[in-house]
Amino acid sequence: MGAQFASDNWAGVCPEAWAALAAANAGHAPAYGGDDWTQAAIAAIRGVFETECEVFFVFNGTAANSLALSALCRGTDAIICHANAHINVDECGAPGFFSGGAKLLTADTPHAKLTVEAVERLAVTPHDVHSARPRALSLTQATEHGTLYTPLEMWELADCAHRLGMKVHVDGARFANAVAALDCAPADIAWRAGVDALSFGGTKNGLPFGEAVVFFDPALADEFGRRRMQGGQLASKMRFLAAPWQGVLAGGAWLSHAAHANAMARRLADALAGVPGTRLLAPVEANGVFIDMPPPMIAGLRERGWQFYEFIGATGVRLMCAWDTPAETVDALARDAHEVARLEGFT
């Protein structure tokens, strides 16, 4: 199948990750993270963030988020997040399951971005034992609507959370896209902004599998190794989770691939501008285009073989670009959208 726009998860493995995976496959190596590849990948992540931090590799984003939050919260606590956050919409209750019952408190603020005011409204300390106490703020960077928190916005939210007795977690499934788009140091939207724990995404940026849970406060990582084991996320052949990370981080490919995906999203948004009957639903700041389309246009594009999801209501379409999305494919989708609009008589 050619390139599609349903999800950046659909893309294949980038060459840097593939080469590192193949190299790690040469012969035997110690299991459970005792190998050189895992240690090198951990060192590479510490280098990216310019600080000592605790790093744990897991298989997928749901595990990264839910296990990280379980390290920040007890079962009697609450987690503040956006209503559209992956942990609220797409993880089948995993944060509550792994934390032993932590409750999610949500706000439906514009463009999937939480605000200090929204956090303050939700972070109400209960008057007695009948209510869960907010103990964690979970932010998504880039957000589920493809928007970004600037370093200042991150700092303001983290400062608010800490002032109210909460730790800060970031779902960074598309963290690379945020760094590339903001043109900032990774630390500037991580520990320098007050983030305590990060789910650092690799799968959506060219890795075959695997996310990294990064604790900038080492005390929070206490017992996390056992949490990972209990959650079924400790890989016996850990080098195959870790090696692709070293492959993409060593030469900066993680940022160049993310920048390409971002550029393709901007190209797509520009190419779709002016298609009758459509309108952008969110600013195009990372690698996703969120656009409202009439149902006949959605059907017409699907008939021509295009794959994507309705993501915001019945007609709000999400078009995701990946590390390997070709410009020609972007242009072809845009041409078909203009053609379908013409044939349907949209004005």
C-alpha positions in Angstrom: 0.0 0.0 0.0 1.2 3.5 -0.8 1.5 6.3 1.7 -1.8 7.2 3.4 -3.0 9.8 5.9 -4.9 7.7 8.5 -2.0 7.6 11.0 1.7 8.1 11.3 1.6 4.6 12.8 1.0 3.3 9.3 4.5 4.2 8.1 7.3 1.8 7.9 10.6 1.7 9.7 13.1 4.5 8.9 16.5 3.4 7.5 18.4 4.6 10.6 16.3 2.5 12.9 16.3 -0.5 10.6 20.1 -0.4 10.3 20.6 -0.2 14.0 18.1 -3.1 14.5 20.0 -5.2 12.0 23.3 -4.4 13.7 21.9 -5.4 17.1 20.9 -8.8 15.6 24.6 -9.8 15.2 25.2 -12.6 17.7 24.3 -12.9 21.4 24.0 -10.1 23.9 22.9 -10.0 27.6 19.2 -9.9 28.2 16.8 -7.6 30.0 18.7 -4.4 29.3 22.2 -5.6 30.2 23.4 -5.1 26.7 25.6 -2.4 25.2 22.8 -1.2 22.8 20.4 -0.4 25.7 23.1 1.5 27.7 24.1 3.4 24.6 20.4 4.4 23.9 20.0 5.5 27.5 23.1 7.6 27.2 21.8 9.1 23.9 18.5 10.1 25.5 20.4 11.7 28.4 22.5 13.6 25.8 19.4 14.8 24.0 18.0 16.3 27.2 21.3 17.5 28.5 20.7 16.1 31.9 20.9 13.0 34.0 17.6 11.2 33.9 16.2 7.7 34.4 15.1 6.0 31.1 13.0 2.9 30.7 12.0 1.4 27.3 8.6 -0.1 26.9 6.7 -1.5 23.9 4.0 1.1 23.3 2.5 4.5 24.1 -0.3 3.2 26.3 2.1 1.4 28.5 4.4 4.4 28.6 1.6 6.8 29.7 -0.2 4.5 32.1 2.9 3.2 33.8 4.5 6.6 34.1 1.3 8.0 35.7 1.2 5.1 38.0 4.5 6.2 39.3 3.1 9.7 40.0 -0.3 8.7 41.4 -1.8 6.4 43.9 -5.2 4.7 43.4 -6.9 7.3 45.5 -5.6 10.2 43.4 -6.8 12.1 40.3 -5.1 13.0 37.0 -5.9 16.2 35.2 -5.8 16.0 31.4 -7.6 17.3 28.3 -10.9 15.7 27.3 -9.3 14.6 24.0 -6.1 13.3 25.6 -5.1 9.8 24.5 -5.2 8.6 28.1 -8.9 9.6 28.3 -10.1 8.6 24.9 -7.9 5.8 23.6 -6.3 3.8 26.4 -9.3 1.7 27.7 -8.8 2.8 31.3 -5.2 1.8 31.4 -4.1 4.8 33.6 -6.7 3.8 36.2 -5.9 0.2 35.9 -2.1 0.5 36.4 -2.4 3.1 39.2 -4.9 1.0 41.0 -7.9 3.4 40.5 -6.7 6.9 39.8 -9.5 9.1 38.4 -9.2 11.3 35.3 -10.5 14.9 35.5 -10.9 16.5 32.1 -11.4 19.9 30.5 -12.5 20.5 27.0 -10.5 23.6 26.1 -10.0 24.8 22.5 -7.6 23.0 20.1 -6.9 20.3 22.7 -4.7 22.6 24.8 -5.2 22.9 28.5 -4.9 26.3 30.1 -3.8 27.4 33.6 -7.3 28.5 34.3 -8.8 25.1 33.4 -6.2 23.3 35.5 -7.0 25.6 38.5 -10.7 24.9 38.2 -10.1 21.1 38.2 -7.4 21.0 40.8 -9.7 21.4 43.8 -8.5 19.8 47.0 -11.3 17.6 48.4 -12.7 18.6 51.8 -12.6 15.0 53.0 -12.0 11.3 52.1 -14.9 11.1 49.7 -13.1 12.6 46.8 -9.9 11.9 44.9 -7.0 14.4 45.3 -5.5 15.8 42.1 -1.8 14.6 42.0 -0.8 14.7 38.4 -1.2 16.9 35.4 -0.9 15.1 32.0 -0.2 17.2 28.9 0.1 16.1 25.3 2.8 17.5 23.2 2.0 17.7 20.3 -1.7 17.7 21.2 -4.4 15.4 19.8 -5.4 18.3 17.5 -1.9 18.8 16.2 -1.3 22.0 18.2 1.7 22.8 20.4 2.5 24.2 23.8 5.3 26.7 23.6 8.1 26.5 26.2 6.5 29.4 28.1 3.0 27.7 28.1 4.6 24.5 29.3 6.4 26.3 32.1 3.2 28.2 33.2 1.2 24.9 33.3 3.9 23.1 35.2 4.4 25.9 37.6 0.6 25.9 38.3 0.7 22.1 38.8 3.6 22.2 41.2 2.0 25.0 43.1 -1.1 22.9 43.5 0.8 19.9 44.7 0.8 17.9 41.4 3.5 16.3 39.3 3.7 16.9 35.6 3.6 14.1 32.9 3.8 14.7 29.2 2.4 12.3 26.6 5.1 12.8 24.0 4.0 10.4 21.3 4.8 13.2 18.8 7.3 15.0 21.0 9.8 15.0 18.1 7.4 16.9 15.9 6.9 19.5 18.7 10.7 20.0 19.1 11.2 20.3 15.3 8.3 22.7 14.9 9.2 24.9 17.9 12.9 24.8 16.9 13.9 24.6 20.6 16.1 22.4 22.7 14.2 19.3 23.8 15.0 20.3 27.4 13.1 23.5 26.9 9.8 21.7 26.7 10.8 19.0 29.2 12.6 19.4 32.5 13.5 23.1 32.0 9.8 23.8 31.7 9.1 21.8 34.9 8.1 18.4 33.4 8.7 15.5 35.8 8.1 12.5 33.6 7.9 12.2 29.8 6.5 9.4 27.6 9.0 9.9 24.7 7.5 8.6 21.5 9.4 6.7 18.9 6.9 4.6 17.0 5.2 7.5 15.3 8.6 8.8 14.2 10.1 5.9 12.3 10.8 3.3 14.9 9.4 -0.2 14.5 8.1 -0.2 18.1 9.1 1.2 21.4 8.7 4.3 23.6 10.9 5.6 26.3 9.7 6.6 29.8 12.0 9.4 31.0 12.0 10.6 34.6 13.7 13.9 35.1 13.1 13.5 38.9 15.0 10.3 39.7 13.1 9.8 42.9 9.9 9.2 40.8 11.6 6.3 39.1 11.9 4.3 42.4 10.4 0.9 41.8 9.5 1.8 38.2 11.6 -1.2 37.0 9.2 -3.5 38.9 6.2 -1.6 37.6 7.4 -2.2 34.1 8.0 -5.9 34.9 4.5 -6.2 36.4 3.0 -4.5 33.4 4.4 -7.0 31.0 6.7 -4.4 29.4 10.2 -5.6 30.3 11.6 -7.0 27.1 13.9 -9.9 27.5 15.7 -9.0 24.3 15.8 -5.4 25.3 18.4 -4.5 22.7 15.8 -4.7 20.0 13.7 -2.0 21.7 16.7 0.2 22.4 18.9 -0.1 19.3 16.5 1.8 17.0 16.6 4.7 19.4 20.3 4.9 19.2 20.0 4.7 15.4 17.7 7.7 15.1 19.2 9.8 17.9 22.9 9.4 17.0 22.8 11.5 13.8 19.8 13.6 14.5 17.5 11.6 12.2 14.7 11.8 14.8 14.4 15.6 14.2 14.9 15.5 10.5 12.2 12.9 10.1 9.9 14.9 12.3 10.6 18.1 10.4 9.8 16.4 7.2 6.4 15.2 8.5 5.7 18.7 9.8 6.6 20.2 6.4 4.3 17.7 4.6 1.4 18.7 6.9 2.0 22.4 6.1 2.2 21.6 2.4 -1.1 19.6 2.6 -2.9 22.4 4.5 -1.7 25.0 1.9 -2.8 22.7 -1.0 -6.3 22.2 0.6 -6.8 25.9 1.2 -9.6 27.1 -0.9 -11.3 23.7 -1.5 -15.0 24.6 -1.5 -16.9 23.3 1.5 -13.9 22.8 3.8 -12.3 24.7 6.7 -9.4 24.1 9.0 -10.4 23.1 12.5 -7.1 23.8 14.2 -3.8 25.5 13.4 -1.4 23.3 11.6 1.6 23.3 13.9 2.9 19.7 13.8 2.3 16.8 11.4 -1.5 16.7 11.4 -4.1 18.6 9.4 -7.6 18.7 10.9 -10.2 19.9 8.4 -13.9 19.8 8.2 -15.2 18.2 5.0 -18.8 17.7 3.7 -19.8 14.0 3.9 -19.9 13.6 0.0 -16.3 14.8 -0.1 -15.3 12.3 2.6 -17.0 9.5 0.6 -15.6 10.7 -2.7 -12.0 10.6 -1.4 -12.5 7.2 0.2 -13.8 5.9 -3.2 -10.5 7.1 -4.7 -8.6 5.0 -2.2 -7.6 7.5 0.4 -7.5 6.4 4.1 -8.1 8.8 7.0 -10.2 9.1 10.2 -13.1 11.2 11.1 -11.7 12.7 14.3 -13.7 15.7 15.4 -17.4 15.0 15.1 -18.8 13.4 12.1 -17.1 15.6 9.5 -13.8 16.7 11.1 -11.2 14.7 9.3 -7.7 14.1 10.6 -4.9 13.8 8.0 -1.6 12.7 9.5 1.7 13.0 7.7 4.6 10.6 8.5 8.4 10.6 8.4 8.2 9.2 4.9 5.2 10.9 3.4 6.1 11.9 -0.2 5.3 15.4 -1.5 3.7 13.8 -4.6 1.2 11.9 -2.4 0.3 15.1 -0.6 -0.3 16.9 -3.9 -2.3 13.9 -5.2 -4.7 14.0 -2.3 -5.2 17.7 -2.6 -5.9 17.4 -6.4 -8.5 14.7 -5.6 -10.1 17.0 -3.0 -10.4 19.8 -5.5 -11.8 17.5 -8.1 -14.4 15.9 -5.8 -15.5 19.4 -4.7 -15.9 20.4 -8.4 -17.9 17.2 -9.3 -20.1 17.6 -6.2 -20.8 21.2 -7.1 -19.5 22.7 -3.8 -19.1 26.4 -3.8 
